[in-house]
């Protein structure tokens, strides 16, 4: 069969690559044409557009690049018609993907959505378009199934979380090799994950690194985002016990003793690596006030949302200060608290369904399209 996949971000490229591997296993005659990145390209198929060409974030940037965005939409529709796939597979990236799906559904194409947008957090009104424009929805968080089926009466498939596959399939590097490669000493590592956006990184690094002097027996290592240049981080690396590693977050987490993490998917990744963490977030006063009114969730970290309890400490806005970060970091460095946290992480992994999200999704897609 012929598959057309659209992934518009780095995370979509990662999960798309694992899905493609599974599709090739399930369907030996699969032809895949896709929008994605380097990881998907390594698997095979035909890359049409790299996600780097699609990365427009924020209202101003979208407006300035509106012509390019509209041209991409027009090009995508024409390319789909030319390829004439048996099924379209959309991976997250809702702003673009939901527009294409609306058109594709009217044209009579099968439309499958893998990793749905987080409408349970905000823009719940998108449920109307999802129910109208998608034949199948594959969700990766356990509570999403109830959200769609019980609240909105839309049947979905919970397939498990693909991060578990991504972490399990990575190539491991031993401790000595990792430390030697990055010029690290023998002190336990505290990983610093300050996010991926410029403004976010600058604010969070200032706060996270303000506690360095309180932990002389540890070395702090910043995880650099692949989308950002070293110059952004350079002003923060002034001391011997602050190191920087770019685009190797999984390797860093695999060898970390604890972590300070900005809210987002990284909170879940850190937990799946069984690293005790403190979740930190601080935005501008205006942004925070707007978010508080739009997003009505009990927690900001995926760990706590999935477990529906405060497993990891969340330091938000005014609570995100040097004193609180120091106190909470000390807690997770002490054995009793660490052990409790690690037990909860094991429960979390079970809730996420274990290994096999990519394989399960591929099997469901192939079975549906062949029936």
Secondary structure, DSSP 8 states (H G I E B T S, - for coil): -EEEEEE-SHHHHHHHHHHHHHHHHH-TT-EEEEEE-HHHHHH-SEEEEEGGGG---SHHHHHHTHHHHHHHHHHHHHHHHHH--SEEEEES-HHHHHHHHHHHHHHT--EEEES---TTTS-GGGHHHHHHH-SEEEE-SHHHHHIIIIIT----EE---HHHHHHHHS----HHHHHHHTT--SSEEEEEE--SSHHHHHHHHHHHGGGGGG-TTEEEEEEE-TTS-HHHHHTT--STTEEEEES-HHHHHHT-SEEEEESSHHHHHHHHTT--EEEEE---HHHHHHHHHH---S-SSHHHHHHTS--SEEEEGGG-SHHHHHHHHHHHHSHHHHHHHHHHHHHHHHHTT-S-HHHHHHHHHHHHHH-
